[in-house]
């Protein structure tokens, strides 16, 4: 029998520690989440074209009484998977899960740095 190993023997368990701990590179899903959070940040700080002026709506814009979720994005429910994977829907889920400390950041570059550190911290990577 040959000493060669099958390609399937070399799984991602070899590369994940390298990317996570040594290079501090986010997985593809988290890169997508960071990009969506940046888009949402730009929306709330008027950094997007006027086409997106009504893209998101806060709960406090729907009613006048104060609730614990009044500063969160209002979600419009959809029936299909197509709706579930849109930027609007992903933006809702990602933005509402971020800590207030990150959401209240005023400078864009600082927001991006805090956001990346947040996602790396969720992967247990020290920076």
C-alpha positions as CSV (number, residue, x, y, z in Angstrom):
1,X,0.0,0.0,0.0
2,X,1.1,3.5,-0.7
3,X,2.3,6.1,1.9
4,X,0.3,8.8,0.2
5,X,-2.6,10.3,2.0
6,X,-5.9,11.0,0.3
7,X,-6.8,14.7,-0.3
8,X,-9.8,14.3,2.0
9,X,-7.4,13.6,4.9
10,X,-6.2,17.2,4.8
11,X,-9.2,18.9,6.2
12,X,-9.7,22.5,7.3
13,X,-8.6,21.6,10.8
14,X,-5.1,22.1,9.5
15,X,-5.6,25.6,8.2
16,X,-8.1,27.0,10.7
17,X,-5.6,27.5,13.5
18,X,-3.2,29.2,11.1
19,X,-5.8,31.6,9.8
20,X,-7.4,32.3,13.1
21,X,-4.5,32.6,15.6
22,X,-1.5,33.4,13.5
23,X,-2.9,35.5,10.6
24,X,-6.1,36.7,12.4
25,X,-8.1,36.3,9.2
26,X,-11.9,36.0,9.6
27,X,-13.9,33.2,8.0
28,X,-15.8,34.1,4.9
29,X,-19.2,34.3,6.7
30,X,-17.7,36.8,9.2
31,X,-16.2,38.8,6.4
32,X,-19.7,39.1,4.9
33,X,-21.1,40.0,8.3
34,X,-18.5,42.8,8.7
35,X,-19.3,44.1,5.3
36,X,-23.0,44.1,6.1
37,X,-22.4,45.9,9.4
38,X,-20.3,48.5,7.7
39,X,-23.1,49.1,5.2
40,X,-25.5,49.5,8.1
41,X,-23.2,51.9,9.9
42,X,-22.9,54.0,6.8
43,X,-26.7,54.1,6.6
44,X,-27.1,55.4,10.1
45,X,-24.4,58.0,9.6
46,X,-25.7,59.3,6.3
47,X,-22.7,58.0,4.3
48,X,-24.8,56.3,1.6
49,X,-26.4,57.7,-1.5
50,X,-30.0,59.1,-1.0
51,X,-31.3,55.9,-2.7
52,X,-30.9,54.1,0.6
53,X,-32.6,56.8,2.8
54,X,-35.5,54.4,3.6
55,X,-33.6,51.1,3.6
56,X,-33.8,50.6,7.4
57,X,-36.3,51.8,9.9
58,X,-35.8,52.0,13.7
59,X,-38.5,50.7,16.0
60,X,-38.8,54.2,17.6
61,X,-39.8,55.6,14.2
62,X,-42.9,53.3,14.3
63,X,-44.3,54.3,17.7
64,X,-43.6,57.0,20.2
65,X,-43.5,55.0,23.4
66,X,-40.1,54.0,24.7
67,X,-39.2,50.3,24.8
68,X,-35.9,48.4,25.3
69,X,-35.8,47.7,21.6
70,X,-36.7,51.2,20.4
71,X,-33.1,51.8,19.2
72,X,-33.0,48.6,17.2
73,X,-33.8,48.1,13.5
74,X,-37.3,47.1,12.8
75,X,-37.6,43.8,11.0
76,X,-40.1,43.3,8.2
77,X,-40.8,39.5,8.1
78,X,-40.6,37.6,4.9
79,X,-42.0,34.3,3.9
80,X,-39.2,33.2,1.5
81,X,-35.6,32.2,1.8
82,X,-34.8,34.9,-0.7
83,X,-36.0,37.5,1.7
84,X,-34.1,36.0,4.6
85,X,-30.8,36.4,2.8
86,X,-31.1,40.0,1.7
87,X,-28.8,42.7,2.9
88,X,-31.7,44.4,4.7
89,X,-32.6,41.3,6.6
90,X,-29.0,40.3,7.4
91,X,-28.3,44.0,8.4
92,X,-31.2,43.7,10.9
93,X,-29.8,40.6,12.5
94,X,-26.2,41.6,12.6
95,X,-26.7,45.2,13.8
96,X,-29.1,44.3,16.6
97,X,-26.6,41.7,17.9
98,X,-23.7,44.1,18.1
99,X,-22.7,45.6,21.5
100,X,-23.8,49.2,22.2
101,X,-20.2,50.2,22.6
102,X,-19.5,49.4,18.9
103,X,-22.8,50.9,17.6
104,X,-22.2,54.3,19.3
105,X,-18.7,54.7,17.7
106,X,-18.6,58.1,15.9
107,X,-15.5,57.6,13.7
108,X,-15.8,55.2,10.8
109,X,-12.2,53.8,11.0
110,X,-12.6,53.2,14.8
111,X,-15.9,51.4,14.1
112,X,-14.3,49.1,11.6
113,X,-11.4,48.3,13.9
114,X,-13.8,47.6,16.9
115,X,-16.0,45.5,14.6
116,X,-13.1,43.3,13.4
117,X,-11.8,42.9,17.0
118,X,-15.3,41.9,18.0
119,X,-15.5,39.1,15.4
120,X,-12.0,37.9,16.2
121,X,-12.8,37.8,19.9
122,X,-15.8,35.6,19.1
123,X,-13.3,33.2,17.5
124,X,-11.2,33.4,20.7
125,X,-8.3,35.2,18.9
126,X,-6.1,37.6,20.9
127,X,-4.9,40.7,19.1
